Amino acid sequence: MFGIRSWRQKVKSLKSETYALYLAYKDPRTPWYARLMLLIVVGYALSPIDLIPDFIPIIGSLDDLIIVPLGLFLALKMIPKDVLKECREKAKERFGKPGKKSWTAAIIIVAIWLFAIYLVYRIFKVLFNSLL
C-alpha cells in the first residue's frame, strides 16, 4: 500500500528527474536530436491536442500513458550518460535538501492563477452583459 511518505518521495523524485532533463536540454553536450525529442515529448504532454481525444473512455488516456513515457525513455537513451549523470547530481543537490522551497516560483504560479481567474471573470461578465 502506498503511504503519504511514499507519494511525497515519488513526487520529489519526479521533480528532481524533470529538473535533470531540463538541465540536460540546456547542456551544450546534449545532441540536437535529443533536445528535439525532449521538446516534442514535453510539447505533446502539455498540448491540449492529443492523437486520441481524452473524452474517449479508457483509450483516450492510454496515449498519454504510453506515448509520453516512451518518448521520455527514448530521449533519455539519446542523452550521453555522463551528461545525464551530472545533471541528475545537480538536480539532487537542488531538490535533495529538505525544506528548500522556491518562493519566487510560488508567487509566479499564484499570480498566473489569479490572472486566469480574472480573465475568466471578465469573459463571463462580458458574456452576461451581452445577454441582457
C-alpha positions as a printed NumPy array, in Angstrom:
array([[  0.   ,   0.   ,   0.   ],
       [  1.206,   3.491,  -0.767],
       [  1.569,   5.787,   2.193],
       [  1.771,   9.566,   2.156],
       [  5.549,   9.414,   2.593],
       [  5.864,   7.123,  -0.401],
       [  3.883,   9.567,  -2.54 ],
       [  5.924,  12.52 ,  -1.329],
       [  9.129,  10.664,  -2.169],
       [  7.833,   9.854,  -5.656],
       [  6.843,  13.482,  -6.24 ],
       [ 10.251,  14.662,  -5.048],
       [ 11.909,  12.125,  -7.338],
       [  9.766,  13.277, -10.261],
       [ 10.674,  16.916,  -9.621],
       [ 14.344,  16.026,  -9.481],
       [ 14.208,  13.959, -12.675],
       [ 12.27 ,  16.672, -14.516],
       [ 14.821,  19.274, -13.488],
       [ 17.633,  16.936, -14.565],
       [ 16.041,  16.661, -18.018],
       [ 15.778,  20.446, -18.174],
       [ 19.468,  20.749, -17.3  ],
       [ 20.349,  18.115, -19.878],
       [ 18.341,  20.006, -22.5  ],
       [ 20.295,  23.186, -21.764],
       [ 23.673,  21.402, -21.71 ],
       [ 25.651,  22.027, -24.926],
       [ 26.952,  18.438, -24.861],
       [ 23.429,  17.108, -25.429],
       [ 22.909,  16.278, -29.13 ],
       [ 20.366,  18.266, -31.097],
       [ 18.192,  15.197, -31.771],
       [ 17.87 ,  14.502, -28.021],
       [ 16.839,  18.116, -27.466],
       [ 14.316,  17.837, -30.268],
       [ 12.884,  14.648, -28.754],
       [ 12.559,  16.346, -25.346],
       [ 10.781,  19.309, -26.956],
       [  8.374,  17.03 , -28.817],
       [  7.562,  14.949, -25.735],
       [  7.075,  17.945, -23.451],
       [  5.081,  19.738, -26.137],
       [  2.855,  16.707, -26.625],
       [  2.395,  16.239, -22.873],
       [  1.36 ,  19.878, -22.415],
       [ -0.621,  20.182, -25.634],
       [ -4.407,  20.276, -25.455],
       [ -4.479,  18.288, -28.711],
       [ -3.938,  14.518, -28.441],
       [ -3.713,  11.779, -31.053],
       [ -6.649,  10.1  , -29.326],
       [ -9.072,  12.582, -27.68 ],
       [ -9.278,  12.293, -23.898],
       [-13.073,  12.156, -23.878],
       [-12.971,   8.623, -25.344],
       [-13.188,   6.334, -22.29 ],
       [-10.027,   4.406, -21.349],
       [ -8.379,   4.672, -24.783],
       [ -8.245,   8.481, -24.556],
       [ -5.873,   8.326, -21.596],
       [ -3.789,   5.462, -22.929],
       [ -1.963,   7.623, -25.443],
       [ -0.716,   9.847, -22.614],
       [  0.246,   6.8  , -20.559],
       [  2.157,   5.207, -23.453],
       [  3.439,   7.96 , -25.758],
       [  4.824,  10.348, -23.127],
       [  6.788,   7.723, -21.135],
       [  8.016,   6.115, -24.367],
       [  9.187,   9.485, -25.67 ],
       [ 10.941,  10.273, -22.387],
       [ 12.58 ,   6.836, -22.45 ],
       [ 13.886,   7.481, -25.975],
       [ 15.109,  10.964, -25.049],
       [ 16.929,   9.549, -22.006],
       [ 18.642,   6.988, -24.248],
       [ 19.781,   9.777, -26.608],
       [ 21.377,  11.922, -23.897],
       [ 25.027,  10.983, -23.203],
       [ 25.322,   9.06 , -19.928],
       [ 27.926,  11.392, -18.429],
       [ 25.764,  14.445, -19.156],
       [ 22.688,  12.782, -17.669],
       [ 24.597,  11.656, -14.581],
       [ 25.974,  15.156, -13.998],
       [ 22.54 ,  16.729, -14.489],
       [ 20.919,  14.262, -12.079],
       [ 23.539,  15.104,  -9.45 ],
       [ 22.863,  18.823,  -9.872],
       [ 19.123,  18.176,  -9.609],
       [ 19.577,  16.123,  -6.451],
       [ 21.609,  18.967,  -4.938],
       [ 18.756,  21.329,  -5.651],
       [ 15.849,  19.097,  -4.608],
       [ 17.618,  16.886,  -2.094],
       [ 17.746,  19.475,   0.66 ],
       [ 14.719,  19.233,   2.938],
       [ 12.619,  22.33 ,   3.346],
       [ 14.088,  24.171,   0.362],
       [ 11.226,  25.953,  -1.298],
       [ 11.153,  28.382,  -4.151],
       [  9.054,  31.332,  -3.013],
       [  9.63 ,  33.08 ,  -6.325],
       [  8.107,  30.166,  -8.235],
       [  5.194,  30.002,  -5.792],
       [  4.479,  33.718,  -6.229],
       [  4.63 ,  33.418, -10.027],
       [  2.244,  30.44 , -10.021],
       [ -0.219,  32.219,  -7.712],
       [ -0.042,  35.313,  -9.92 ],
       [ -0.767,  33.236, -13.026],
       [ -3.782,  31.611, -11.327],
       [ -5.106,  34.971, -10.153],
       [ -4.707,  36.396, -13.656],
       [ -6.508,  33.371, -15.129],
       [ -9.362,  33.786, -12.658],
       [ -9.562,  37.485, -13.537],
       [ -9.725,  36.663, -17.261],
       [-12.497,  34.114, -16.72 ],
       [-14.383,  36.676, -14.622],
       [-14.054,  39.302, -17.374],
       [-15.184,  36.87 , -20.073],
       [-18.248,  35.818, -18.083],
       [-19.026,  39.446, -17.277],
       [-18.913,  40.396, -20.96 ],
       [-20.993,  37.353, -21.952],
       [-23.537,  38.011, -19.192],
       [-23.843,  41.705, -20.107],
       [-24.309,  40.872, -23.78 ],
       [-27.192,  38.53 , -22.902],
       [-29.075,  41.277, -21.038]])
